[in-house]
Amino acid sequence: MPARTLYKHICFLIIFILATVSMHLHAQTKKNITNLYHDDFKISASVPAQLNEVNNKEKVGATANVCNTSTFYLRFTAGAGEKINVKEIQTLPDGNFLITGNIILPNLDQEGILCVMNNAGAFVLQQRIKINNSSTTIFSAKAQYNGSILIAGSIHSASDKIFVSQLNSNLSTNWTKVIDVNQPPLKVVLDIVPNNQLVVAAHTGAGIIYSLLDATGNSLWKMQTTPAGIDVLAGIGHSDYNEVSIVINCTRASKKVTDVITFNQITGAILASHTLGSINDEHLFDDVSSYSNRFITTGVIKNTAAQFNLAREIMYNSNTTETVHTYTVPLPVDFNFTSAHDNAGDAMGFCFPQQGKLVYIRHFGYYQTAPEYIRQYDVPVGSSITSVSRSLIDGGYIFGLNTSSQDTIILIKTDSIGIVAGCAYNTLPNNYAEVITTQNIPSGATVTSITPGTTTAALQTINASLTKYTDCNQQYCPPAPPDDTCLST
């Protein structure tokens, strides 16, 4: 056989083998597709019709439901003469949500609320709590990877204190510790930091008290700082190893400014302190979280041209803001609205009380990125947002809001692209700007060491039974992915 003819035969043989392998791989790929990945989370999906028969044959006797994307708009009301609020929502490792908040009784006594809710909006557990049988307020909560839950708040008794408790996933108590403070706490925040430790900070009338706790809640050190013109503690977050930062809103010279104080985790000593932005900017931030060795804040910025914009800032420490994202929406922005974001800083909620609107911005928390979408939902006039958390089941987000009368909690759960099926929503234009690397203004904060110390306390539980109302609640299948035909020939 001539060499040229032999060469042609070999080429045809190679092509035939490759085509056979490709068709086999294509068939095997189609056979194995039963889920789609959306926004980095695995969610069940409807599959193309030609795959249903294969999947059903492979699941003989199974009752698996592949339609598990849930959306809802739920309301929980207080009892007669009571007030109720939501403070924090966290996603638990099993996919359920932890809802924390408070009930104010007719006699003004307060009790904390702990609820575990599944992804479809149904209650799994409900409890009301007190610490040492005293009036108790929950301010903050964090979920741990092992399923444990941390909550922090204040105890109202003869002498006001702050408490930190670690709970199991079934809401039973591991430990509860109490820390003395010199004045009634106005707000308490906490963060989980390296070395299996946590930091807690409280805003009192005397300033900010912050402390490092070990894994069992014992205080290792306690410090106090008093920024000038302090209004409210926004939050606390950690960035690089051994660096923790407190974000504080202040008013100085009739301007809204935000101070960031970065301290050493091991000693509590201040490493740096700065005021965000330029000398002519004004800032007001509501929420702080830690993610990927950064801490993230959301709120509003008023620039030198007196223009207000929704904002997110990403920082390593107080010296420099790595990234500032600002957003322009067709609503009047000022310092009278509230904001919150999820733990990763990817989903932000901004509540406009006068207009009765909730704006949701989905924007990956990193530099040189653009928002994926901006949605708008109707909420009662006067509402405020306190928390956002992401679903591990379908990649959607849940938003926690309070009404102005403090008689209703609102929970809005979207799918992974911000749609609340069965309830109205609007899509807003993606108008945003990004500034990379902003040097902040040194502020010269000082710190005073306080003798550390914690005492063990008892957490009492009371059965809770919240009344739930549903505006819309749907469970459905996301659209099927397009059939892959690239290997069909």
matplotlib code that plots the C-alpha trace (Angstrom):
import matplotlib.pyplot as plt

x = [0.0, 1.5, 2.6, 0.1, -2.8, -1.7, -1.5, -5.1, -6.4, -4.6, -6.2, -9.6, -9.1, -8.1, -11.1, -13.4, -12.0, -12.2, -15.8, -16.8, -15.2, -16.8, -20.3, -19.8, -18.7, -21.6, -24.1, -22.5, -22.5, -26.2, -27.0, -25.3, -26.8, -29.4, -28.4, -27.2, -24.8, -25.9, -24.0, -21.6, -24.3, -25.7, -29.5, -31.8, -33.2, -35.7, -33.8, -34.5, -37.3, -34.9, -33.1, -36.1, -36.5, -32.8, -33.0, -36.2, -34.7, -31.7, -33.9, -36.3, -38.2, -36.8, -39.1, -36.5, -38.0, -35.7, -37.8, -36.4, -36.0, -38.1, -39.2, -41.5, -42.7, -43.6, -44.7, -44.6, -46.6, -46.3, -48.9, -51.4, -49.5, -46.1, -43.4, -41.1, -38.0, -35.4, -31.7, -29.7, -30.2, -27.5, -27.4, -26.7, -24.5, -27.6, -29.2, -31.7, -31.8, -31.3, -33.6, -32.7, -34.5, -36.5, -39.9, -40.8, -43.6, -46.4, -44.6, -41.4, -39.6, -37.6, -36.9, -34.7, -36.1, -34.3, -36.0, -34.7, -36.5, -36.1, -35.5, -39.2, -40.1, -41.4, -40.4, -38.2, -37.6, -38.8, -37.6, -37.7, -34.7, -33.6, -30.2, -30.2, -34.0, -33.4, -34.7, -32.6, -31.9, -30.1, -28.1, -25.8, -25.4, -22.9, -23.1, -20.0, -18.8, -19.4, -23.1, -22.7, -24.3, -22.9, -25.3, -24.5, -26.5, -27.3, -28.9, -31.0, -30.8, -29.6, -26.3, -26.3, -24.0, -23.3, -23.6, -22.2, -23.6, -22.7, -25.6, -25.9, -27.8, -30.9, -30.7, -29.5, -26.8, -23.1, -22.0, -23.1, -20.7, -21.4, -19.1, -19.5, -19.7, -19.8, -23.0, -26.0, -25.1, -26.7, -25.5, -23.4, -21.6, -19.3, -17.0, -15.3, -11.5, -8.5, -7.1, -10.6, -11.4, -14.0, -14.2, -17.1, -17.6, -20.3, -21.3, -22.0, -22.5, -18.8, -17.6, -16.7, -15.7, -14.2, -12.8, -11.2, -12.7, -11.4, -13.4, -15.3, -16.1, -13.5, -12.2, -8.5, -8.3, -10.7, -10.2, -12.1, -11.9, -13.8, -13.9, -15.1, -18.7, -19.6, -23.2, -23.4, -21.2, -21.6, -19.8, -16.6, -14.6, -11.2, -8.8, -5.2, -4.1, -4.0, -5.8, -9.3, -11.2, -14.1, -16.3, -17.9, -20.3, -19.7, -20.7, -18.0, -18.3, -21.9, -20.7, -21.3, -18.0, -17.0, -14.0, -12.2, -9.9, -7.7, -6.2, -4.0, -6.0, -3.5, -3.0, -5.9, -3.4, -4.4, -2.4, -4.0, -7.1, -8.5, -11.6, -12.9, -12.6, -11.5, -11.9, -15.0, -16.8, -19.5, -20.1, -22.7, -22.4, -24.9, -23.3, -19.9, -18.7, -15.5, -14.7, -11.5, -9.1, -11.1, -13.9, -16.8, -19.1, -22.3, -24.1, -24.2, -21.6, -22.2, -19.5, -18.1, -20.8, -23.4, -24.5, -25.7, -24.9, -25.4, -22.0, -19.9, -16.3, -13.8, -10.8, -7.8, -7.4, -8.1, -5.2, -6.5, -9.9, -9.1, -12.3, -15.2, -18.3, -21.1, -24.5, -27.0, -30.7, -33.9, -34.8, -33.9, -30.9, -30.0, -28.8, -32.3, -32.3, -30.9, -28.7, -27.3, -25.4, -24.6, -21.5, -19.5, -20.6, -22.0, -25.7, -26.7, -30.1, -31.0, -34.3, -35.9, -38.4, -40.3, -40.9, -41.5, -38.9, -36.2, -33.4, -31.3, -27.9, -26.0, -22.4, -19.5, -17.4, -14.2, -12.5, -12.8, -16.3, -19.7, -23.2, -25.0, -28.5, -30.4, -33.9, -36.6, -39.4, -42.3, -42.3, -44.4, -43.5, -41.1, -39.5, -35.9, -33.6, -31.3, -29.9, -29.2, -28.2, -27.6, -29.4, -27.2, -30.0, -30.8, -28.4, -31.1, -31.1, -33.3, -33.8, -34.9, -36.9, -38.8, -41.8, -41.7, -44.3, -42.1, -45.1, -44.1, -41.1, -40.8, -38.8, -38.3, -36.6, -35.5, -34.2, -30.6, -31.3, -33.4, -36.9, -39.7, -42.1, -45.7, -44.8, -44.0, -40.5, -38.8, -35.3, -33.3, -30.4, -26.9, -25.5, -22.3, -18.8, -15.6, -12.7, -9.6, -7.2, -8.4, -6.1, -8.0, -7.4, -5.5, -7.7, -5.4, -7.7, -6.4, -7.3, -7.5, -7.0, -9.7, -9.3, -10.7, -13.2, -16.3, -18.8, -20.8, -24.5, -27.6, -29.7, -33.4, -35.6, -39.4, -41.4, -42.3, -45.2, -45.0, -48.0, -47.0, -48.8, -47.8, -48.1, -46.4, -44.6, -43.6, -41.4, -40.5, -37.9, -35.4, -35.4, -33.7, -30.2, -30.0, -29.3, -25.6, -25.4, -21.7, -20.7, -23.6, -21.7]
y = [0.0, 3.4, 5.5, 8.3, 5.9, 4.4, 7.9, 8.6, 5.4, 6.2, 9.7, 8.3, 5.8, 8.5, 10.7, 7.7, 6.9, 10.6, 10.8, 7.6, 8.9, 12.3, 10.8, 8.5, 11.4, 13.5, 10.8, 10.1, 13.8, 14.1, 11.1, 12.5, 16.0, 16.3, 19.5, 22.9, 25.2, 28.8, 31.5, 28.9, 26.9, 23.6, 23.8, 21.1, 21.9, 20.6, 18.8, 18.6, 16.2, 13.7, 13.3, 12.6, 9.1, 8.3, 10.0, 8.2, 4.9, 5.6, 6.6, 3.7, 3.9, 7.3, 10.3, 13.0, 16.4, 18.4, 21.6, 23.1, 26.8, 28.7, 32.3, 34.0, 37.2, 36.4, 38.5, 37.7, 39.8, 40.5, 39.6, 42.1, 45.0, 43.6, 44.8, 42.6, 43.0, 41.0, 41.7, 39.1, 36.2, 33.6, 30.6, 27.3, 24.5, 22.3, 24.9, 26.3, 29.9, 31.2, 34.2, 36.3, 39.2, 40.4, 40.8, 43.7, 42.8, 45.1, 45.7, 46.7, 43.5, 42.1, 38.6, 37.4, 35.4, 32.4, 30.7, 28.1, 28.2, 26.0, 27.2, 27.1, 29.4, 26.9, 27.0, 24.2, 25.5, 28.6, 29.8, 32.9, 33.4, 35.3, 35.5, 35.0, 35.5, 39.1, 41.3, 40.4, 41.9, 40.1, 42.3, 40.0, 36.4, 34.3, 30.8, 28.6, 25.9, 23.1, 24.0, 26.0, 29.4, 32.5, 35.2, 38.5, 41.2, 42.9, 42.1, 44.7, 44.4, 46.4, 46.8, 46.5, 43.8, 42.3, 38.6, 36.1, 32.6, 29.6, 27.4, 24.0, 23.7, 22.5, 25.8, 24.1, 26.0, 25.2, 28.2, 31.7, 34.4, 37.9, 40.9, 44.0, 47.4, 50.8, 52.0, 50.5, 49.0, 50.7, 48.1, 44.9, 43.2, 40.2, 38.5, 35.1, 35.6, 33.2, 31.0, 29.8, 33.1, 35.8, 39.5, 41.4, 45.2, 47.3, 50.9, 52.4, 56.0, 56.2, 55.0, 51.6, 48.7, 45.7, 42.4, 39.2, 35.9, 32.4, 29.4, 29.0, 32.7, 33.8, 37.3, 37.5, 41.3, 44.3, 47.8, 51.0, 53.8, 57.0, 58.6, 62.2, 62.8, 59.1, 58.3, 54.6, 51.5, 50.1, 46.8, 44.9, 42.8, 41.2, 41.4, 40.2, 37.8, 39.4, 42.6, 43.5, 46.7, 48.5, 50.8, 53.7, 56.4, 59.9, 63.5, 66.2, 69.8, 69.0, 66.3, 62.6, 60.8, 57.2, 56.2, 52.9, 51.7, 48.7, 46.9, 43.9, 40.7, 39.3, 42.4, 44.8, 47.6, 50.1, 49.7, 52.5, 54.7, 56.7, 58.6, 57.2, 59.2, 62.8, 65.7, 66.9, 63.6, 62.4, 58.7, 56.7, 52.9, 50.4, 47.0, 45.4, 41.8, 39.9, 37.8, 36.7, 38.6, 41.8, 43.6, 45.1, 48.0, 49.2, 52.5, 55.9, 58.5, 62.2, 63.6, 67.0, 68.0, 67.2, 64.1, 61.0, 57.5, 54.0, 52.6, 49.6, 49.8, 46.9, 47.3, 45.4, 47.9, 51.5, 53.0, 52.4, 51.5, 49.0, 49.5, 51.9, 51.0, 53.6, 53.1, 55.5, 54.5, 56.4, 57.0, 59.9, 58.9, 60.6, 59.6, 58.4, 54.9, 51.6, 49.0, 45.5, 42.9, 39.1, 37.7, 37.8, 41.3, 40.1, 40.9, 44.3, 45.5, 49.2, 50.2, 53.6, 54.3, 57.2, 55.5, 52.0, 50.4, 47.8, 47.8, 44.7, 44.9, 41.7, 42.6, 40.3, 41.6, 42.3, 45.0, 45.4, 43.8, 45.0, 44.5, 41.5, 43.1, 45.6, 44.7, 46.7, 45.4, 47.1, 47.1, 49.1, 52.8, 53.3, 49.9, 49.3, 46.5, 44.7, 41.6, 39.6, 36.0, 33.6, 30.2, 27.1, 25.3, 27.4, 30.4, 32.9, 35.5, 36.3, 39.8, 40.7, 44.0, 45.7, 47.9, 51.4, 50.5, 47.5, 45.2, 43.1, 41.3, 40.9, 38.2, 38.3, 35.3, 35.6, 33.1, 33.3, 36.1, 38.3, 37.2, 36.7, 34.5, 35.5, 39.0, 42.1, 43.4, 45.8, 45.7, 49.0, 50.2, 49.0, 52.5, 52.3, 53.6, 52.1, 53.8, 51.7, 52.6, 55.5, 56.8, 57.6, 60.4, 59.6, 60.2, 59.5, 57.3, 56.2, 53.2, 52.4, 48.9, 47.6, 44.6, 41.6, 39.3, 37.2, 35.4, 32.3, 32.9, 30.8, 31.0, 30.3, 29.2, 29.7, 28.2, 30.6, 30.6, 33.4, 34.1, 33.9, 35.5, 34.8, 37.3, 34.9, 31.6, 29.4, 26.5, 25.9, 24.7, 27.2, 27.2, 24.2, 24.8, 24.8, 21.4, 21.0, 20.2, 21.1, 17.5, 16.1, 15.9]
z = [0.0, -0.9, 2.0, 1.1, 1.1, 4.4, 5.9, 4.8, 6.4, 9.6, 9.7, 9.0, 11.8, 14.3, 13.4, 13.8, 17.3, 18.4, 17.1, 19.0, 22.2, 21.9, 21.4, 24.3, 26.6, 25.4, 26.2, 29.5, 30.3, 29.5, 31.6, 34.6, 34.5, 37.2, 38.8, 37.8, 39.6, 40.0, 41.9, 43.3, 45.0, 43.8, 43.3, 42.0, 38.6, 36.0, 33.3, 29.6, 28.6, 26.9, 30.2, 32.4, 31.2, 32.0, 35.4, 36.3, 35.4, 37.5, 40.5, 40.6, 43.8, 44.7, 45.5, 45.0, 44.3, 42.0, 42.4, 45.6, 44.8, 47.4, 47.5, 50.0, 51.6, 55.2, 58.2, 61.9, 64.3, 68.0, 70.5, 72.0, 73.6, 72.5, 70.1, 68.0, 66.0, 64.0, 64.6, 62.7, 60.2, 59.8, 57.5, 59.4, 57.9, 57.4, 55.1, 57.7, 58.7, 62.2, 62.9, 66.0, 67.5, 70.5, 72.0, 74.2, 76.6, 77.7, 81.0, 78.9, 79.9, 77.0, 75.8, 73.0, 70.1, 68.5, 65.5, 63.1, 59.8, 56.8, 53.2, 52.5, 55.3, 57.8, 61.5, 62.7, 66.3, 68.2, 71.6, 73.7, 76.1, 79.2, 80.8, 84.6, 84.5, 83.6, 80.8, 77.8, 74.4, 71.5, 69.2, 67.2, 66.1, 64.1, 62.8, 63.2, 60.7, 63.2, 63.5, 66.8, 67.2, 68.9, 70.2, 72.0, 73.6, 76.8, 80.2, 81.8, 85.6, 88.6, 86.7, 82.9, 81.4, 78.0, 77.4, 74.9, 74.5, 72.5, 71.5, 69.7, 66.5, 68.4, 70.5, 73.6, 75.5, 75.6, 77.7, 78.6, 79.8, 81.2, 80.9, 83.1, 81.5, 83.0, 81.4, 79.7, 76.3, 73.3, 70.8, 71.0, 68.0, 67.7, 65.2, 65.0, 64.6, 64.1, 66.8, 67.7, 69.4, 69.1, 69.7, 71.1, 71.2, 72.9, 72.5, 75.9, 76.9, 77.8, 74.4, 72.9, 75.1, 73.2, 74.4, 73.1, 74.3, 74.1, 72.8, 76.0, 76.4, 78.9, 78.5, 77.7, 77.7, 77.7, 76.3, 76.0, 73.4, 73.1, 69.6, 69.6, 68.6, 68.6, 67.4, 67.0, 66.7, 63.1, 63.6, 64.0, 61.5, 61.1, 58.1, 58.1, 60.7, 64.2, 63.0, 64.0, 63.2, 64.8, 62.5, 64.4, 63.1, 64.5, 64.0, 64.1, 63.0, 61.9, 59.5, 59.4, 59.6, 60.1, 62.1, 61.7, 64.6, 63.9, 66.9, 67.5, 68.2, 70.7, 72.8, 72.1, 71.4, 68.7, 65.5, 63.5, 63.5, 60.6, 59.4, 56.0, 52.8, 52.2, 54.6, 52.6, 52.3, 54.7, 55.6, 57.4, 57.6, 59.0, 58.7, 58.9, 58.1, 57.6, 54.5, 52.7, 55.0, 54.5, 56.2, 54.3, 55.1, 53.5, 53.9, 52.2, 51.1, 50.5, 48.3, 47.9, 45.4, 48.1, 46.1, 48.1, 46.8, 48.2, 49.0, 49.8, 51.0, 51.2, 53.5, 54.9, 57.8, 58.7, 56.6, 53.2, 51.6, 48.9, 46.9, 47.1, 45.1, 44.8, 43.3, 41.8, 42.0, 40.9, 44.6, 46.9, 48.9, 52.3, 55.7, 56.8, 55.3, 56.6, 54.9, 55.5, 53.6, 53.8, 55.4, 52.1, 51.2, 47.8, 48.5, 49.8, 50.9, 51.2, 52.7, 51.8, 54.6, 53.1, 49.8, 51.2, 48.9, 49.5, 46.9, 46.5, 44.8, 43.9, 43.4, 44.0, 46.9, 45.2, 43.1, 39.3, 39.3, 38.2, 39.8, 38.3, 38.9, 41.1, 42.2, 44.0, 46.2, 47.9, 51.7, 54.3, 54.6, 57.5, 57.3, 58.1, 57.1, 59.6, 58.0, 54.8, 54.5, 51.7, 51.2, 51.0, 49.3, 46.2, 46.3, 47.0, 49.7, 52.7, 54.0, 57.5, 58.0, 60.8, 60.5, 62.0, 64.6, 65.7, 65.6, 62.6, 61.3, 57.5, 55.8, 52.1, 50.4, 46.7, 44.3, 43.1, 40.6, 43.0, 41.9, 44.5, 42.6, 43.1, 44.5, 42.5, 41.9, 39.5, 37.9, 38.2, 36.0, 36.9, 37.6, 39.7, 40.0, 41.4, 43.1, 43.9, 46.8, 48.9, 51.6, 54.8, 57.3, 60.5, 63.6, 66.5, 68.6, 72.1, 74.2, 77.9, 79.3, 81.6, 83.9, 82.0, 83.5, 82.8, 85.0, 84.1, 83.6, 83.0, 79.9, 80.4, 77.5, 77.0, 74.2, 71.5, 69.0, 66.5, 64.3, 60.6, 57.6, 54.0, 51.1, 48.7, 49.1, 46.1, 45.5, 41.9, 39.4, 37.8, 34.0, 32.5, 31.1, 27.3, 25.7, 24.8, 21.1, 20.5, 20.5, 18.5, 15.2]

ax = plt.figure().add_subplot(projection="3d")
ax.plot(x, y, z, "-o")
ax.set_aspect("equal")
plt.show()
